[in-house]
Amino acid sequence: MRRAKYGPSGRPAGAASHSTKTTDAEYLERWKAKCVIDERGCWLWQGFIHHNGYPGGSSYRGKSGRIHRFVYQIHRGSPAPSDWDVCHTCDNRRCINPLHLFAGPRLVNMIDMRNKGRGNNQKKTHCPKGHEYAVHAVRHPTRETWRACGICVKERQKTPAYVEWRRAYQRRKREEKRQAAFSSGKTAQEKP
């Protein structure tokens, strides 16, 4: 009598299904063993780190993804919504300590980043040409986080390329306005 080559799960006969037999506590212990705990209580991942500073991917219950998201899911009992970020209260991307993780929409993450002064542009005090932002900064009228150097903006507006672009833009707008007035005047004459 020959034994079946593959079992009912599609795996080779006798092969164990690790993802269904491993408990959540075992997953956490396995991941924690690959970490170094620092003085702040962060579990610093020692394995692969992505280019953006987050721990590399892993698998959990047959799904692959980011380790800190899986740790959050195990600790909270349910995964974070896919459109939400799993954020770090310790501001250390390599940390996978479940007590340092919280979930929130991207806006909450960005506000947290701004409040803690972690934004790359927040740290800049001078423009690339060396003018101080505190003295010469120009803010965008609708985007409160955008700023530019006023001196550089004025210099750019004097360049022949900018002057030509601005004149062409103004000509195009005047022409559009004339066309709109002409077409509305034509429809007004046709109605009576």
N, C-alpha and C positions, 0 to 999 in steps of 0.2 A: 504494500500500500504506500503510495507516494503522498508526501505532505504538501499542502498548498504552499505555493511560492509566496503569495501575498495574503495577508489577513483581510478581514472585513473593512478595516480602516484605510486600506490601500497601502499600508506600510508592509515591509517584509515580515514574514511570519516570525513571531517571537520578539519583534522589536518593541521596545517600550515607548509609549507616548509621553515624553518628558513634560510637555506643556500642561497636560491634564493632571499629572501626578504631583507636580511641584506646588507646594503651598505658597501663599503670599509671604509668609514669614521666611521661607527658604529663599525666595527671590530677593527679599530685602537683605538677608544675611550674605548672600552671594555678592550682591552689589556693594554692600558695606565693606566686605573683605577687600575690595579693589579700591578702597578709599583710605586717605590719611585724615585723621581728625585733628583740626587745628585748635588753637586756644579759644576761639569764638564758638566752637562747637560745630563748625562746618565740616561736612563729610566731603573732602576734596577728592574728586574722581582722578585716579591715576592712570586710567586707560586712555583710549583714543580721545582726542579733543578736536572738534571741528574747527574750521578756520575762524568761526565767529566766537569761539571760546566756550561753547557748550559741550558737555560730555557727548561722546559718540553714541550711535544708535545701539539698541539692544532689542531683544525680543521678549515679549511677555504674553503668555497664553496664545502663542501662535501669531502674534502681531508684532511687527517691527516698528520702532519709533524712538523718541528721545527718552532717556532714562529718567530725567527729572519729572516728566509727565507721568510715567508709569509709577514712580514712587509716590507722587501726589495721589494717583488713582488708588493705590493700595492703602495709603494712610487715610484718605477720606471715604473710601468705600465706593466711589463712583468717579468716572473720568471727568476731567474738565471739558466744557463744551469745546468743540473743535475750533471755533472762531475766537476763543479766549486764549490769553497767554497764561502760562504758569510762571509766576514771578518769584523772585528771591527777596526775602526781607533783609538778608545779609549782603545783598548786592554782589555776590560772588557767583559767577556763571557756572563754575565747576562744582559748586555745592549741590549735593542731592539729599541733604538732611530734610526729612519730611516736615519737621517743625519750622523750617525756614522757607517753606513753599506756600504760596497762596495763588489762587486763580482770580483772574479779572479780565475785563475787556481791554483791548489794546489802549484805549484812552486812559484807563486807570494806570496802566503800566507807564505810559508816556508822562502822565502827571507826576507819578512817583519818581520817575527819572529826573524830571525838571526840578522837583522839590528837593531832591538830594544832590543836585548839581552835577549829575553824571552826563549830561548832554555834551557832546564834543564841541558844539558851537558856543555853548555857554562859557566855556573856559577861555575862549579867544578874547583878547583885550585889544588887539590891533588887527587892521586889515592886512592882506598880503603885501601891500606897498608900505606898510609901517605907520599908517595914520591911526590914532587912538580912537577906538569906538566910543568911549565915554564922552568925547568932545564932539566928534563928527558923525555920529551914527544917524542914519535915516531909517525910520520904521515904515513898514508897509501899512497902508491905510486899513486893510481888512485882515491881514495875517499878522497878529500881534507878536509872533515869535520870530518873524523875519526881520533882518536888519542888514544894512549895507553902509559902506563908508560914503558920506556925503561928498567929500572931496573927489573921490574916484568916480562917483556918479556924475558930478558936474564935468569932470574931465572927459568922460565917455560921451557926454551929450554934445561936446564941442567937436568931436571927430567928424570928418567929412562923411564917413559911412553912416553914422547915426543921423546927421543932418539930412542926408539924402533919403534915408528910410523914413524919417519923420515927415518930410515934405510929401513923399509918395503916399504915406498913410493918410495925411490930411487931404490930399487930392482925392484919394479913393473914397473917403468918408463924405466929402462934399458931393462927389458924383452920385453916390448912393442916395444922399438926401435929395438931390435933384430928381433922380429917377423915381423915388417914392412920391415926391410932390407931383411929378408929371403923371404917374399912373393913377394917383388918387384924384387928380383934376380931370383926367379923361373919364374915369368912371362916374364922376359927378355930372359931367355933361351928357353922358349916355342915359342916365336915369330919367330926366324929365321928358 
